Amino acid sequence: MLLIDNTILFVKQKLKNAESGHDWFHMERVYKNALLIAQNEICNLKIVQLGALLHDIADSKFNNGDETVGPKVAREFLESQNTPEEIITHVINIIENISFKGGNFENKFTSKELQIVQDADRLDAIGAIGIARTFNYGGFKNRPLYNPDIKPQTNMSKEEYKNSMAPTLNHFYEKLLLLKDKMNTEIGKKIALERHQFMELFLSQFYAEWEGEK
């Protein structure tokens, strides 16, 4: 457990000033989700733990879109811990392939461990916390809450998705409501369905209030 304990300390320090939707608490929630899912799967638990803890160690959104920073930081840390190369490589593959990227991105790597961490990360993007994170990031980017004249774009390329400045509510249709059908594991699918239904209820209430109906 020394490696996991050291990773937790490293991530806490590295993300102490991070935007609150991508901070240590996000990593901790994903870590807990991953442990829950892993209980029902045959997997390498150490790789799942490391992948969950390091998956957003340097999110490209906060590094000028550079997707190489996260893998580089993770590798340097794991090498400093004398981690075996096969574990490092697997964790790096998880970091490089976990992201949604507009939903049209084809993974170049797959493993049970990636599927578990991906589900764990996606669960934190939906439900009550997902809603809170979405509006927090929208405020961070100074995006409008909603504009009925700007319609969601559900078939964006990776670059279009990354550079979008659409109203925050559009993100529900461009990503969050799509995640339920992209889950990999049975327990991930079950939890995602419950959180998906909560988001649908929220949207119904949002539109009613927007139109002055409630």
C-alpha positions as CSV (number, residue, x, y, z in Angstrom):
1,M,0.0,0.0,0.0
2,L,3.0,2.3,0.2
3,L,2.8,3.2,-3.5
4,I,-0.9,4.0,-3.2
5,D,-0.4,6.1,0.0
6,N,2.4,8.0,-1.8
7,T,0.2,8.5,-4.8
8,I,-2.6,10.0,-2.7
9,L,-0.1,12.4,-1.1
10,F,1.3,13.4,-4.5
11,V,-2.1,14.0,-6.0
12,K,-3.3,16.0,-3.1
13,Q,-0.3,18.3,-3.3
14,K,-0.3,18.6,-7.1
15,L,-4.0,19.5,-7.2
16,K,-4.3,21.7,-4.1
17,N,-5.1,24.8,-6.2
18,A,-7.0,23.1,-9.0
19,E,-10.5,24.1,-10.3
20,S,-12.9,22.5,-7.9
21,G,-14.5,20.1,-10.5
22,H,-11.1,18.6,-11.2
23,D,-9.4,18.8,-7.8
24,W,-8.3,16.2,-5.3
25,F,-11.9,15.6,-4.2
26,H,-12.8,14.6,-7.8
27,M,-9.9,12.2,-7.8
28,E,-11.0,10.8,-4.5
29,R,-14.6,10.3,-5.7
30,V,-13.4,8.5,-8.8
31,Y,-11.1,6.4,-6.7
32,K,-14.0,5.3,-4.5
33,N,-16.2,4.6,-7.5
34,A,-13.4,2.5,-9.0
35,L,-13.0,0.5,-5.8
36,L,-16.7,-0.2,-5.7
37,I,-16.9,-1.3,-9.4
38,A,-13.7,-3.4,-9.1
39,Q,-15.3,-5.5,-6.3
40,N,-17.4,-7.1,-9.1
41,E,-14.7,-7.4,-11.7
42,I,-11.6,-9.6,-12.3
43,C,-8.8,-7.0,-12.6
44,N,-5.5,-5.8,-11.4
45,L,-6.5,-3.7,-8.4
46,K,-3.3,-1.8,-8.1
47,I,-3.6,-0.6,-11.7
48,V,-7.2,0.4,-11.1
49,Q,-6.2,2.4,-8.0
50,L,-3.3,4.2,-9.8
51,G,-5.3,4.9,-12.9
52,A,-8.1,6.4,-10.8
53,L,-5.8,8.5,-8.7
54,L,-3.7,9.8,-11.7
55,H,-6.3,10.0,-14.5
56,D,-6.7,13.8,-14.2
57,I,-3.3,14.7,-12.7
58,A,-2.8,17.4,-15.4
59,D,-6.1,17.7,-17.4
60,S,-5.4,19.1,-20.9
61,K,-8.2,21.7,-20.4
62,F,-6.0,23.5,-17.9
63,N,-2.8,23.0,-19.9
64,N,-3.5,24.8,-23.1
65,G,-5.1,21.6,-24.6
66,D,-1.8,19.7,-24.3
67,E,-2.7,16.1,-23.8
68,T,0.9,15.0,-23.2
69,V,1.3,16.7,-19.9
70,G,-0.8,14.3,-17.8
71,P,0.9,11.2,-19.0
72,K,4.3,12.8,-18.5
73,V,3.6,13.9,-14.9
74,A,2.2,10.5,-14.1
75,R,5.2,8.7,-15.6
76,E,7.7,10.8,-13.8
77,F,6.0,10.3,-10.5
78,L,5.6,6.5,-10.9
79,E,9.2,6.2,-12.0
80,S,10.3,8.1,-8.9
81,Q,8.5,5.3,-6.9
82,N,10.4,2.5,-8.8
83,T,7.1,1.2,-10.2
84,P,7.5,-1.6,-12.7
85,E,7.4,-0.5,-16.3
86,E,4.4,-2.7,-17.2
87,I,2.3,-1.0,-14.6
88,I,3.5,2.5,-15.7
89,T,2.6,1.7,-19.3
90,H,-0.8,0.4,-18.4
91,V,-1.6,3.5,-16.2
92,I,-0.4,5.8,-19.0
93,N,-2.7,4.0,-21.4
94,I,-5.6,4.6,-19.1
95,I,-4.9,8.3,-18.8
96,E,-4.6,8.6,-22.6
97,N,-7.8,6.8,-23.4
98,I,-10.2,7.6,-20.5
99,S,-11.6,10.9,-21.8
100,F,-15.0,11.4,-23.6
101,K,-13.5,13.8,-26.3
102,G,-16.9,14.5,-27.8
103,G,-18.0,10.9,-27.9
104,N,-16.5,10.2,-31.4
105,F,-13.0,9.3,-30.2
106,E,-12.0,5.6,-30.8
107,N,-9.9,4.2,-28.1
108,K,-6.5,2.8,-29.2
109,F,-6.3,0.7,-26.1
110,T,-8.7,-1.3,-24.0
111,S,-8.5,-3.3,-20.8
112,K,-10.7,-4.2,-17.9
113,E,-8.8,-1.7,-15.7
114,L,-9.5,1.1,-18.2
115,Q,-13.2,0.2,-18.4
116,I,-13.4,0.3,-14.6
117,V,-11.7,3.7,-14.2
118,Q,-13.6,5.1,-17.2
119,D,-16.9,4.1,-15.6
120,A,-15.8,5.6,-12.3
121,D,-14.8,8.9,-13.9
122,R,-18.1,9.0,-15.9
123,L,-20.2,8.4,-12.8
124,D,-18.7,11.6,-11.3
125,A,-19.8,13.5,-14.4
126,I,-23.5,12.7,-13.9
127,G,-26.1,12.9,-11.2
128,A,-26.1,15.6,-8.5
129,I,-22.3,16.0,-8.4
130,G,-22.2,16.0,-12.2
131,I,-24.7,18.8,-12.3
132,A,-22.7,20.8,-9.7
133,R,-19.4,20.2,-11.6
134,T,-21.0,21.2,-14.9
135,F,-22.2,24.6,-13.7
136,N,-19.0,25.2,-11.7
137,Y,-16.9,24.7,-14.8
138,G,-19.3,26.8,-16.9
139,G,-18.9,29.6,-14.4
140,F,-15.1,29.1,-14.4
141,K,-15.2,29.6,-18.2
142,N,-17.8,32.5,-17.9
143,R,-20.3,30.7,-20.1
144,P,-24.1,31.5,-20.0
145,L,-26.3,29.2,-18.1
146,Y,-28.7,28.6,-21.1
147,N,-29.6,30.3,-24.4
148,P,-32.6,28.7,-26.2
149,D,-31.3,30.1,-29.5
150,I,-28.0,28.1,-29.3
151,K,-28.8,24.4,-29.9
152,P,-26.7,21.5,-28.6
153,Q,-24.3,19.9,-31.1
154,T,-24.2,16.2,-30.5
155,N,-21.9,15.2,-33.3
156,M,-18.9,17.3,-32.7
157,S,-15.3,16.4,-33.6
158,K,-12.8,16.1,-30.8
159,E,-11.4,19.6,-31.6
160,E,-14.9,21.1,-31.8
161,Y,-15.9,19.6,-28.5
162,K,-12.6,20.8,-26.8
163,N,-13.1,24.4,-28.1
164,S,-16.8,24.7,-27.5
165,M,-18.0,27.8,-25.6
166,A,-21.7,26.9,-25.8
167,P,-24.0,27.5,-22.8
168,T,-23.6,25.2,-19.9
169,L,-27.0,23.5,-20.3
170,N,-25.9,22.3,-23.8
171,H,-23.3,20.2,-22.1
172,F,-26.0,17.9,-20.8
173,Y,-27.0,16.9,-24.3
174,E,-23.5,17.0,-25.8
175,K,-22.1,14.7,-23.1
176,L,-23.8,14.0,-19.7
177,L,-27.0,12.4,-21.0
178,L,-25.0,10.3,-23.4
179,L,-22.9,8.6,-20.8
180,K,-25.5,6.2,-19.5
181,D,-25.3,4.2,-22.7
182,K,-21.5,4.3,-22.8
183,M,-20.8,2.5,-19.5
184,N,-18.7,-0.6,-19.6
185,T,-19.5,-2.6,-16.4
186,E,-22.8,-3.9,-15.0
187,I,-22.6,-1.9,-11.7
188,G,-21.5,1.2,-13.6
189,K,-24.6,0.9,-15.8
190,K,-26.9,0.4,-12.8
191,I,-25.6,3.5,-11.0
192,A,-25.5,5.5,-14.2
193,L,-29.2,4.9,-14.8
194,E,-30.1,6.2,-11.4
195,R,-28.0,9.4,-11.9
196,H,-29.3,9.8,-15.4
197,Q,-32.9,9.9,-14.2
198,F,-31.9,12.5,-11.6
199,M,-30.5,14.7,-14.4
200,E,-33.7,14.4,-16.4
201,L,-35.7,15.5,-13.4
202,F,-33.4,18.5,-12.9
203,L,-33.7,19.5,-16.6
204,S,-37.5,19.3,-16.4
205,Q,-37.5,21.5,-13.4
206,F,-35.0,23.9,-15.0
207,Y,-37.1,24.4,-18.1
208,A,-40.3,24.9,-16.1
209,E,-38.6,27.6,-14.0
210,W,-37.1,29.2,-17.1
211,E,-40.5,29.5,-18.7
212,G,-42.1,30.8,-15.4
213,E,-44.3,27.7,-15.1
214,K,-43.2,26.9,-11.5
